[in-house]
Amino acid sequence: MTGFEAIDALLAAAKEEVPLPSVEERRALREQLNLSRAQVAQVLGVSPSTVGGWESGRDPGGEVREKYAYFLEGARTKLAERAGEPVEAVTDATPDGAVEEGADVSAADSGAEDVESLPAPRPCVLCGGPARHQVAGFPQHLDPTDCGTAPAARPSHAAEPRQAAADPAAPGHPAGGAAVPEPPVARGVAPGQPGKPAAQTEETRRPTRGDRPRRLAQQVPVRPVGRRVQTAVSGSPDLIGQAVAAALARHDGDVDAATAALVKRAIPDAMALLDETRKGGRYDIVAHPWIPDVLRKQSARGADQIWEARPKWFRAHLPPGVHEVTALDINGAYLSALKTHLPIGRLEHSTGFGHDRRRAGVHLITPPVWEHEDVLPNPIGNRDEPGPLWVTEPTLRLLLRLSGPTYGLCDPPEIHESFTSGATEGLLEKFRVALKDARDGAIAAGDEVTLEYVKAMYSKFVSTMGESNYNRELYRPDWMHLIRSQAFANLWMKAYKAHAEGLTVVRAMGTDELHVSGDWRTVFPEGRGVSEVKVKDVYTVGSGAESDGP
């Protein structure tokens, strides 16, 4: 074929993208047929989270776009055939952009510690009417009969399995593993419904093609409802064990080949496990929220404006003498850091010095002077430039803790402005426990395949939830920074514990490396568990006179 013929063939094959209905109509068509996202995802070969993204602003491409358009047109035709049942367009949007999970449960069941009286009525997140109480920081009516808009409960549907994609980097890849039911999400307020602020129209508009792919999704914060997250993971399918067994069977028991295959699919499998552990959760996870500019990369290869407080510290001077130093490895640093205060809804801007412990996000602060660099690392890590900087919730909380009467190590940080939302420390707790239990079981059984698989799941889950081509289902750079900073804060507290117990802290590096001199076994338990440490190296430093650090 000549060059001109190839061009003609290319032009002949080129075709205009199939048009799609509005994002509001997409969800309406699916829901009016009583189909779950998992059911639609299974026939299209994608994940339920991907279908959710299409219903909140993102557009599919290529062949899957044609299949999705075919499904939507068929759904529209089927509904038109039902006499007296017109197609209605609904939207996820509610007065504050919230999405409710388990709408049939009263907020009054949420527990007295989360319910507070308001000095003045504020718009209810469910109906927009005046509410005199708030639950976990969200204004709402405690009695559903007082609520002007009582969303109808959706019928439940059987879960549909979704298959693992061969290439997790492919756009719209499905998550692997066993069947993952779609968690129930109640419908929101229809467009034009009384009580909906006019500003919501701009928030929920369908983005233009000029927007970047990960910023296409509308902001859909979540609202609290009166059901506690169950911390136990009882009754859930063993997705990790099933995946390991299937990989070993496919590779005829070849441990290396099975491990490589499992590590390759760690990201979609982690998302499948997250979906499973969120069943019955109190809050729905918003996968693609609105993000402030401070959390956006300043250039294609650059970074955003958030400082994670990553330590890279060594003690400049040691006491006289020769010192045997043990490099300790902190097990599962990112796994433990999944337990941190994560923002649930839209990050809202505020100014001033106050800090609300019921909220979490990122903060512009002027850090306090640190006068203990000779024995302990600075809690904000190694930073040469003076002046304000954007830090995460874990870093701010650590500084506030160290400035309090218990520690008294520094002055309080000066808070200039913040982007925060109502928060919970247990949002990923069931996910963390499932991974921890699998890790503990693998260590006890000497199962290195499962151990490497689980390690890849939680480490890649954290590292790809920002702007990554390998995880299209979750875009939460705020969470990524918060979890990593929590790991750094956890390491700092271990350094402080060692110092307080009489050990000499020699180095603190990253999230999982602590070098100490002294009888560290009286301070830290040795082992491979997440609450234990293991020896990475032992070396000697110093001389008869005062010595420089390593």
Secondary structure, DSSP 4 states (H G I P E B T S, - for coil): --HHHHHHHHHHH--PPPP---HHHHHHHHHHTT--HHHHHHHHTS-HHHHHHHTTT----HHHHHHHHHHHHHHHHHHHHSTT-------S--TTS-B-SSTTS-GGGG-GGGEEEEEEEEE-TTTSSEEEEEETTEE--SSGGG-S--PPPPPP------PPPS-TTSTTPPP-SS--PPPP----PPTT-TT--THHHHHTSPPPTTS-GGG-SPP--B---S-PPP---TT---HHHHHHHHHHHHTTT-HHHHHHHHHHTHHHHHHHHHHHHTTT-SS---SS----GGGS-SSTTS--SEE----EEE-SEE-SEEEEEEEEEETTHHHHHTSS-EE-S--EEEESS---TTEEEEEEEEPPP---TTTS--TT-S--S-S-EEEEHHHHHHHHHHHSTTT--SPPPEEEEEEEEEEES-TTHHHHHHHHHHHHHHHHHT-HHHHHHHHHHHHHHHHTSSS-SS-SS---HHHHHHHHHHHHHHHHHHHHHHHHTTPEEEEEETTTEEEEES-GGGTS-BSSSTT-EEEEEEEEEEESS-EE--
